[in-house]
């Protein structure tokens, strides 16, 4: 694996630090998937889990969309890979899914997310209310996204090691 990540700065203002850590974690997922065939990207962890690297990419595309476009921007969009009828579709439906399409979609959602974040005046900006009426701040969303990627990058580490023995940060 070629590590293409840019290390976050050790000193920066809060917003720059959050952006850098989120981008670092986004790129970590890409590094974990680098150089694998579509079949390898589709390999599942262990039953009964349907988790795969391709499923993680698809899931995180949906998560980027949900938090930055739907909630922060208030866009009326559905899920990309999941629906109310298929809540785990991003993981369950990878047997014939295209890795190229999933990565392109994920990268596009990241660009939309960056644009939505940059358009907010400050980290205290509040997103559209969720089903429980909670309005999360942009700061909370960015921290949550860092946590979401960090957790799933741990899954990606294990999946990649299972596929070809590759390990790393």
C-alpha positions in Angstrom: 0.0 0.0 0.0 1.3 3.5 -0.9 0.4 5.9 1.9 -0.9 9.1 0.2 -2.2 10.7 3.4 -1.1 14.1 4.6 -0.5 14.2 8.3 -2.7 16.6 10.2 -0.9 19.6 11.6 0.2 19.4 15.3 -0.9 23.0 15.8 -3.7 24.8 14.0 -7.0 26.6 14.7 -9.9 24.3 15.5 -11.6 24.3 12.1 -8.4 23.6 10.3 -7.6 20.8 12.7 -11.0 19.2 12.3 -10.8 19.4 8.5 -7.3 17.9 8.5 -8.2 15.0 10.8 -11.3 14.2 8.8 -9.4 14.3 5.5 -6.7 12.1 7.0 -9.3 9.5 8.0 -11.0 9.7 4.7 -7.7 9.0 2.9 -6.9 6.2 5.4 -9.9 4.3 4.0 -8.7 4.8 0.5 -5.2 3.5 1.5 -6.7 0.4 3.1 -8.6 -0.4 -0.2 -5.7 0.4 -2.5 -4.5 -2.2 -5.0 -7.3 -4.7 -4.4 -9.4 -6.4 -7.0 -13.2 -6.0 -7.0 -13.5 -9.5 -5.7 -11.1 -8.7 -2.8 -13.1 -5.5 -2.0 -16.2 -7.6 -1.8 -14.8 -10.2 0.6 -16.9 -10.3 3.8 -15.5 -10.3 7.3 -16.9 -13.2 9.2 -20.5 -14.5 9.4 -23.0 -13.2 10.2 -21.5 -9.9 9.3 -21.9 -8.6 5.8 -19.1 -6.1 6.2 -16.6 -5.7 3.4 -14.2 -2.9 2.3 -16.5 -2.1 -0.6 -19.4 -2.0 1.8 -17.5 0.4 4.0 -16.9 2.7 1.1 -20.6 2.6 0.2 -21.6 3.1 3.8 -19.4 6.1 4.2 -20.6 7.7 1.0 -24.1 7.5 2.5 -22.9 8.8 5.9 -21.2 11.8 4.2 -24.4 12.5 2.3 -26.6 12.1 5.4 -24.6 14.5 7.6 -23.4 17.2 5.3 -26.0 17.3 2.5 -29.2 16.2 4.1 -28.7 17.5 7.6 -26.3 20.4 7.3 -27.6 21.7 4.0 -31.1 20.5 4.4 -31.2 18.8 0.9 -34.1 16.5 0.3 -32.1 13.4 -0.7 -32.5 9.7 0.0 -29.8 7.2 0.7 -27.6 6.1 -2.1 -27.2 2.5 -1.2 -29.7 2.0 1.6 -33.4 2.7 2.0 -36.1 2.2 4.6 -36.8 -1.1 2.8 -33.1 -2.1 2.7 -31.4 -0.4 5.7 -28.2 -2.4 5.3 -28.1 -2.2 1.5 -24.7 -0.6 1.4 -23.2 -3.7 3.0 -25.6 -6.4 1.9 -25.7 -5.6 -1.8 -22.0 -5.7 -2.9 -21.9 -9.1 -4.7 -22.2 -7.4 -8.1 -21.5 -3.8 -7.1 -18.8 -1.9 -8.9 -15.8 -0.7 -6.9 -15.1 2.0 -9.5 -18.7 3.4 -9.1 -18.6 3.2 -5.3 -15.3 5.0 -5.1 -16.5 7.7 -7.5 -19.7 8.2 -5.6 -17.8 8.3 -2.3 -15.3 10.9 -3.6 -18.2 13.0 -5.0 -20.0 12.9 -1.7 -16.8 14.0 0.1 -16.6 17.0 -2.3 -20.2 17.9 -1.6 -19.5 17.5 2.1 -16.4 19.8 1.9 -18.5 22.4 0.0 -21.3 22.3 2.6 -18.8 22.6 5.5 -17.0 25.5 3.9 -20.3 27.3 3.2 -21.0 27.4 7.0 -19.9 30.6 8.7 -18.7 28.9 11.8 -18.6 25.7 13.7 -21.6 26.6 15.8 -23.9 26.6 12.8 -26.8 24.2 13.4 -28.0 21.5 11.1 -31.6 20.7 10.2 -33.3 18.9 13.1 -33.3 15.1 13.2 -36.3 12.9 13.8 -36.0 13.7 17.6 -35.8 17.4 17.0 -32.0 17.6 17.8 -30.0 20.2 15.8 -26.4 19.2 15.7 -23.7 21.9 15.3 -21.1 21.7 12.5 -18.5 21.1 15.2 -20.4 18.1 16.4 -20.9 16.7 12.9 -17.2 17.0 12.1 -16.2 15.3 15.4 -18.7 12.6 14.7 -17.4 12.1 11.2 -13.9 11.7 12.5 -15.2 9.1 15.0 -17.2 7.3 12.3 -14.2 7.0 10.0 -11.8 6.1 12.8 -14.1 3.2 13.9 -14.6 2.0 10.4 -10.9 2.3 9.6 -10.3 -0.2 12.4 -12.7 -2.5 10.6 -10.8 -1.8 7.4 -7.5 -2.7 9.0 -8.9 -6.2 10.0 -10.5 -6.7 6.6 -7.4 -5.8 4.7 -5.2 -8.0 6.9 -7.6 -10.9 6.3 -7.4 -10.4 2.5 -3.6 -10.2 2.0 -1.9 -9.8 5.3 -1.2 -6.1 4.8 -1.2 -4.1 8.0 -0.3 -0.5 8.9 -1.6 2.7 10.4 
